[in-house]
Amino acid sequence: MNAFEINGGKPLRGEIIPQGAKNEALQVISAVLLTEEQVIISNVPDIKDVNKLIELLGDLGVRVEHLKKDTYSFQAKDIDLDFFMSEQFKAKGGSLRGSIMIVGPLLARFGKASIPKPGGDKIGRRRLDTHFLGFEKLGAKFNYNSKTNFFNVDASHLKGAYILLDEASVTGTANVIMAAVLAKGITTIYNAACEPYIQQLCKMLNRMGAKISGIGSNLLNIEGVEKLGGTEHRLLPDMIEIGSFIGLAAMTGSEITIKDVHYNELGIIPDIFKRMGIRLKLRGDDIYIPSQPHYEIDTFIDGSILTVADAPWPGFTPDLLSIVLVVATQAKGNVMIHQKMFESRLFFVDKLIDMGAQIILCDPHRATVMGLDKQVQLRGIEMTSPDIRAGVSLLIAALSASGRSIIHNIEQIERGYQDIDIRLRALGADIKRINTMPKQH
């Protein structure tokens, strides 16, 4: 079993280029199913979740060509609809949470789809209701077979409708958009997610011939068209990686430049890290973080303890709350972390407490962090990564800690971060991949 061995406590230095956005990749790669013409996508991250989805499209009959390291050509001309009922599809689709994203395009183009209940992180319950309620409003009929764990959806003729989403789900919004672009008539989606990834998807679909307006807002209007054509699309850099590298620089007292960040697409992310006391400068489209021995958490205007909470875009993304939590452990001052969206994402704090951090886990959604102001260095321990974001947070903690740490279950980290050990070594990190068995607890 693969693990990372880290000897921490060393400042890093250099430049790092963020990978293409994982969450955008899962959406736009699924969108190639909407047309029989060629779609070329570049800046694709070489990570397990994305590679699994590309492999799944290949099994469906999509002609996939790997043009160069980060660029793929897709042509969904001859789709094998019988593949949906196969055991092979059940096994592959069930192990990949992103597989839900192919349902919208398949309904739009072929009028039916079937998908096993998706897998993925153990970070709490992620409902799929938003997706299916949206499809239902467009005229789809579905049923869930609890014995086979399959969702079967019939959408012989989709028709535009007014849809008020029950939550501003990013994947739910993307899926309903993709179903609506080929539906007859006009669809209005209110309470739509408006993340940069959704904006990117809409712009790509418009280049393919879709008619979507309201891009960037939570009210989208979609005029259905007969068919879509091919296009070329480049993914944004991954904002979660960018935030992770900002946190890494602060924790390890490192001087790091993050290249080509598309700063205007980062929303409130840089401001939240600034409130954690981290100095960062924009140089062109690069973020430069100078080495700083201390950083102090801001307070609210009345002097009360700062709360950092997740919220739908343009609020703070939940994927970076675990990074902010780790960063806070070595800051001067206190902060309340409020993870509203997922009920198990803070359960990794026991590992940080074992490393010497001062954290009170108030309940499954809230943790109070008392910063150590780098007066007491975290100590290396042996631990297991529970999910992608917690795994990277623990990796950052290990790089800042004194002594040796071992992180098991790094497959979770590698679902979201490409060649992370190689890229960190290029900055001077002492990290290597080892084969080991996890310690029994």
N, C-alpha and C positions, 0 to 999 in steps of 0.2 A: 504494500500500500504506500502511495507517495505521501511524503511530508516535506515541509520546509524546515531546515535548520538555520537559525538566525543567531549571529553574535552581534548584539546590539550596542547602543551607546556611542555610535560613531556618526559624526556629522557627514552629510552627503553634499555633493556639489555637481552642478552640470545642467544640461538641458534635457528635457523629456518631451516627447510628442504624444499627445493623447490619441488613443485609438478611435475609430469610428464608433458612433453611438449604438450600443447594443439594442436599446429599446426601439430606436428608429429602424434599425436593420430588420427586426422581426416584423415590423409593419410593412415597410416598403418591399421587402422580398416576397411577402405574402401577396402584395398587390400585383405581382407579375402574372398571377392567375386570371386577372381581369381581361387580358388581351391575348390573342394568338400571335401578335407581333413581338419582335425582339425588344427586350428591356435590358439596358446595361447599367449596373450599379457599381460605384467605386467607393473607396474608403471603407470597405467591409471588414469588420474586425474578425480575426482568426481565433474565435472562441467557440466553446463546445455548443452552447445553445444555438448560435447562428449556424454553425456547421451542420448540426442535426437537422435544422429546418431546411437547409439547402439540400441535404441528402433526402429528406422526406419529399421535397418537390421533385427531385430526380426520380424517386420511386413512383410518384404519381404520373410520370410521363413527361415532365418538363425537361426540355433539352437544356442542360446546364454546361456552360464552358467557363473554365477558370482562365481568364485572359492574362492576368498577372497577379502578383501576390494579394492585392486588395481589391481586385476588379473581376466581376462575374458578368457573363451574358446569360440571360434566361429567355426561353421561348416556349410558352405554354400552349403549343398548337394541338398536340394529341394527348389529352388527359384520360387516364384509365380510371373511370369512376367506380369500377368494381373493386379497385384496390382498397376502398374505404371499408369494405366488410371483411378484409383479410386479417388474420392474426398478426401478420407482420406490421400492418398499420396500427393495430391496437397496441402492440408493444412499443413501437416508435413514438406514436402520437401521445401515448399515456405518460411517457417519460419526459415530455417537453411541454412546459407551460405555454410557450409561444405558439404551439400547434393550434390553439384556439383561433389564432389570427387568420387561418386559411378558410374559416367557415364563411365569413362575409363575402369574400370574392367568389367562392364556389357557388353560394346561393345566388348571387347576382348573375353569374354567367351560365350556370347549369341548372338552377332551380332546385338543387338538393345538396345535402351534405350530411356527413356522419362523422362523429369525432369522439374518441374516448375521453373520459374525464382527465384533464391535463394534470401533470405532476409539477415538480419544481421545488422551490424553497419550502422549508418548514418554518415559516414566519407567521403562521396564523391563517385563518380562514380567508380565502379570496373568492368572493362570490362571482358566479358567471351570469347571474340574473340580468345584469345590465345589458349584456350582449343579447340574450335571448328575448328579453322584453322588447328591445329595439327591433329585432328581426320580426317579432310577432306583430308589432305595429305596422310593419311594412307588408304584412300579409303572410308571413311564414307560419307554419304549424310545426311544433316540435314535441318530442317526448323523450324522457330520460328513463332508460332501462337500468334499474338499480342492480339487477343481477349481472348484466354484462358491463356496467359502467359506461355505456355508450349514450351519447346524445344523437338522436336522429332528427333531421330537420327537412321539411318539405316546403319549397317555395316556388311552386309552378309558375306563378306570375306575381312578382313583387310590384307594389304600387306605392307611390310617394305618400307620405303622411306627416302629420305634426307629431314630433316625439319629444317629450320632456323626460330626459334621462333621470333615473332615480338617484344616481350619483355621477359625479364628473370623472368617470373612469376613463383613463387614457386608452387602454386596450378596447374597452367597450365602445368608446367614441369612434376609434379607428375602424373597428369591425362594422359598425352601423354605417359609417361613411362609405366603406367599400361596397356594402350591400346596396346602398341607396343610389350610387352613381349610375347604375344601369336599370334602376326601377322606373316604371312609367310615372310621369308627372313630377310634382315638386315635393321634396322632403325638407322639413324644417327640424333641425336638432337644437333644442335648448338645453342649457346646463351641460353643454359639450365641454370636454377637456380642451384646453387651448395651449398645451405645452408646445415648445418648438418642434418636437417630433411630429405632432399632429399637423402643425403648419407645413412642415416639410412634406408629409404625405399628401396633403391637399394640393400643394403646389405641383408635386409630381403628377397627381391625377389630372390636374388641369392641363398640364403639358401633354397628357395622353388624350385629351379631348373632353374631359369631364367639365361640368359647369358648377363650380363650388364658389360661393361668395360668403363673406363674413370671416375669412381666414384670420386667425389671431384673436378672435372673440369667442364668447361662449354661446353664440347664436349663429348657426351655420344654415345656409340655404343651398340646397342641391337640386338642380334641374336635371332629371334623368336623361341620359343619351342612349342611342341605339347600341353603339360599340365604342371601344377605346383602342387607341393605337400604341405604338412603341415609343420609347423615350430613353434618355440617359439621365442618371441621377447620382449625385454625390452626397454621402452621409455627412452630417455635422460631426464634429469631435464630441466625444462622450463627456457630458457635463459632470457625471458622477466621478469619472476618472480625474477630471480637472480639480474638483473639490477634494478628492482623496489626496492628490499630490500637494495641494495647499496645506492640508492637515499634516501630511508627512513632513513637509519642510519645517513647519512650526514645532512639531513634537521633537524632531531630531536636531533642531538648531541649524538647519541647512540653508545653503544659498542655492536656490533652484529656479530655473526659468522654464515655464510651461509654454510650449510653442503653439502658435496658430489656434487660439482658443475660441474664436468667434465670440468675442467678449459681449457683444450686444445680444447674444442669445442666452446668456447665463443668468439673466434676471436678477433676483435678489441674492444669489449665491455668494458673490464677492462681498456684499455688504454684511451678510451674516458672519463670515469669517473675520471681517474687520471688527465687528462687535465682540468677537472673541479675543481681540487684541492683536491680531496678526496683521503685520504691515505687508501690503502688496502694491506693486506699481504696474501700470499698464504701459508697455513699451511696444508701440505699433499694435499688433494683435497678439502679443505675448504677455503673459503675466510673470513678473519678476518678484520673487520672494527673497528678501535679504535675510542673512543669518541674524537671528535675534535671540539673545540669551533668556529673555523673559517676555511674556505677553500677558496682558491684564484684561479680564472680562469686563465689558461695559455693564452698567446698570440701567434700569429704566430712569426716566427724568426725575422721578420722585425719590430716587435712591434705592428702590426695592430691587430684589434679585431678578436678574434677567431670566425670561423664559424663552426657549427656542422650541417652536412647535412646527409640525408639518401642516401643509394646507395645499389645496389644489392650486395649480399654476394660475397666476404668477406668485403664489406663496412658495414656501420653502419645500423642496422635494423630500419625501420621507426617506429616500435612498441615501441621503447624506446625514441623517440625524445620528447614526452610529459613529460617523467620522467626527462630528462636532462633539459628541460625548467623550470620545477618546482624547481629542484635543484639549477639552476642558480639564482633564485629569492633571495636566501639567501647567495649567494657567494659574494666574493669581486671581482669586475671586471664586464666586460660586455661580452655578447656573442650574435651572430646572429644565430638563429635557422632557418634552411631552410628545410621545409618539402616538398620535391619534388613530392612525390608519390600520396598523397591524398589532395584534395583541401579544405576539411572542418575540418581537424584534429586539427587546431590551434584555432578554434572558441571558445574553452573553456577558453581562456585567460581572457575574461571579468570577469569570476568568481575570478580569481587570482588578477586582478586589484581591484575588490571590496574588496578583503582581504588585500589590501595595497601594492601589488607587483608593481614594476615599469617596465611596458612592453609596447612597441609600436608594435602594429600589423600592419606591413607594407603593407601586402596584404594577400590573403588567404593562401599563402605558406611560408611567412617569418615573423618572430617576433624578435625584438631586446629586450634583457633583460638586465636591469641595476641592478646589484646585490646590495642588501641592507647590505651585510656583517654582517647580524644578528644584526645590530644596531637598526633596527625597526622590531619588530616581526609581522608576519602576524596576522590578527584578524579573529576569527571564524565568519562564516556567514551561511545562509541557501542557498543551491544550489542544482542543479539537474545534474546527470551524463549523458552526451550525448553519450558516447561510452565506451568500456571496458578500454582502455588505459588512456583516459582523466579522467575516473572515478577514477582509482587508483591514478593518479597524484593529483587529488583534495583530495583524501583520505590522501595522504602523506602530502599535504599542511595543511589539517585540523589537523593532528596529531602534526604538528610543530607550529600551530597557538595558540595564547592566546585566551582562552575562548571556547565557545561552538559552534560547527558546526553541521549542519544537512545536510546529502546528500541523496537526493531522487533518485528514479530510480536505486536502487542498483542491480536490476536484471541484468543490463548491466555489472556491475562489476563481478557479480557471473557467468556470461557466461564464464569468463576466469580465475577466481581465486577461488580456493577451500577453503571453511571454513576460509575465510580471517579474519573475525572478531575474531574467536576462536584462530587462530594462532597469531594474533596481541596481544590479551589479554594475551597470554602466555609469551609475551615479556614485559608486563606491561602497555600496552596501555589501555586507558579509552575509550572503544568503545562498544556500545551496539546496538542491533537491536530494532527498534521501529516501530509501525504502525502509519502512519500519512498521511495527504493529502498534496501534494506539494503546496507551496505558489503560488498564481496566479500572473503573471507578466503582 
